[in-house]
């Protein structure tokens, strides 16, 4: 893996463990020479993650829509910043640039982005690893929902299994390093 796209909040949340996890992930990415691809903001967990990767000597590529550049305070100190015309273009470019996708705690945008990229994987538009960094049990309710979707016949077990989950950044990166894309026979 050369580039990891990380979806996360433009707010910091109300628990210090969220920022701590972002900083821990940043150190691991920089040490492994894995470039961060993210939403381009200097605010919240997004800014903490990007700044920590840069401080550790890593590379960071941001992708932000022009309409959010000022409102979200686009990060101007990145290795590379793409200012695009829409959210659709943002997500598409992030998808092309990254070799894998992870979500840290965040709100609607974080949830929407990780679910969309999982859907793209389910539809075989890509075969890249996807995961959640389940800091302090943040995504427990989402995981229960997905398990219920399987039990209720709305989500196939093999599609549920494509979402990797770890409590710590090192655990998630370890799962990504051993990821094997599913074969067509296992997918349908």
N, C-alpha and C positions, 0 to 999 in steps of 0.2 A: 504494500500500500504506500503510495506516494502522497496522496492528498485525502484528507478526511473532512467531509462536510459536517459541521456541528450546528444543529438547530438549538437555540436557547433563548431565554428571556431578555427583553430590552429593559426589564426591571431586575432588581437584585433579589427580590423575594425578602422574606422576613426572618430567615434562618441563616446564620453565618456558614453553615455546612454547604450551602449552594455555591457560594463564592469559593470556598475552600476546594470543593470538587473541581470547579472550573480551573483553578490554579494548578491542581494536581494533574489534571488532564493535559494542561498546557505544557507542563514540565516534561511529561512523558512524550508528547508529540515532538517537542523540540529535540529531546535526546535521541529519538528514533528517526529524526530528520523527516518527519511526516508533516507536510504543509497543512495548515488550517485553511479551510474554505468556510466562510460564514456570512451572515447577513449584512455586514459592513457597518454596523452601528458602534458608537463609542459608549453607549449607555448600557447599564445593567450588567447581567451575566455575560452578554455579548462583548461588551467593552473589557470586562475583567479578563475573559478568556483570551481575547486578541492581544491585550497588553502583556499578559503573562507569557504568551508564546513569543512575542517580540523581545521581551526582556530576557528570555532564556536563549535568545539567538536563533529562533525559528522564523519561518516564513508564514505570512498571513495574506490571503486573498479575500477581499470583501466584495460582496455583490449587493448593491442597494438601488432601489428605484429612485429616480430623480425626485418624485413627490415626497419621499421620506428622507432625502439627503439632509435637509435642514431640520425637519421636525424630529427625526431620530438622532440628529447630530452625527452625520456620517463621519466615520473615523478617517482622518486625513494622514495618519502616520503609518499606514499599512505598507507592506511590500508591494501590493497591487490593489487597486480599487476600481471596480467596474461600476459605473453609474448607468443604469439601464432604464428603459421607458416604462416598465410595468412589473407587477408582482409575478405575472406569468413568465416574463422574460428572466426575472431574477431566479425563480425556481428551476427553469430550464437550464440556464447557464450553470448554476450550482450543481445540477445533476450531471452535466457534461464534464465539469472540472473535477469532480470527486471520484475516488475509488471506493468509497464507503460512506455511510451516513449514520450519525448518532444524534440523539436528543438528550439534552440536559433539561432540568426543570425550566418551565416557561409557561406561557398562557396559550391563548387561542392560536396565535401564529405558529408557535412551536409544535403544538398538537397537529394542526392542519398540515404543516410541512412534513413531519415524520409519517403521518398517515398517508399523505399523497405519495411519498416516495416508496412506501411499502406497497401501495396499490400499483404503482408502476412496476415494481418487482413482481407482484402477483400476476400481472398481465404480461410479464416477460419483456417489458420494455428495457429492463436492465437486469443484470445478475450480480449486483454488488451487495455486500453485507449491510444490514441495517440493525441498529440497536438502541437500547435505552440505557442511560446511566441513571439507575433508580436510586438516587441520593435520598437517604433517610426515608425510604419507602414512598417517595413522591408519586411514582407511577403505579402503585399497587392497585388502585381502583381501575385504572385503564387495563391492567393485565387481567383482572377479574372479569371485566367486560369482554375482553377478547376470548377468554376461556368460555364464557357463557355463549358467545357467538358460535364457538365450535360446538358446544353441547346442544345448541338450538338449531344446528344445521345451516348456519349462515356463513361460516368460515371453515374451510377445509383444514384439517390438522397440519398438513404440510405447509400451508400458507401461514398458519399461526406460528409454526416452528421457525419461519424465516426471520422472526424478530428475536434478536439476541438481547439478553438482559443481564446486567451486572450492577452490583452495589458500588464498586470501586472502578476507577478509570483503568487500572492495570488489568483487571478481570475482563473488561469489555474489549480492550485492545488485544488481549490474548485470544479471545474468541474470534475476533476479526482475523487474526493472523493464521488461524487454522480453518477459516471458512472455505468450504467447497461449494461452488454453485450447484444447485439441484439439476439433475438431468431431466429431460423432457418427460420421461416415463414417470418420474416421481412427482411431477408438477401438476398433472391434471387429475 
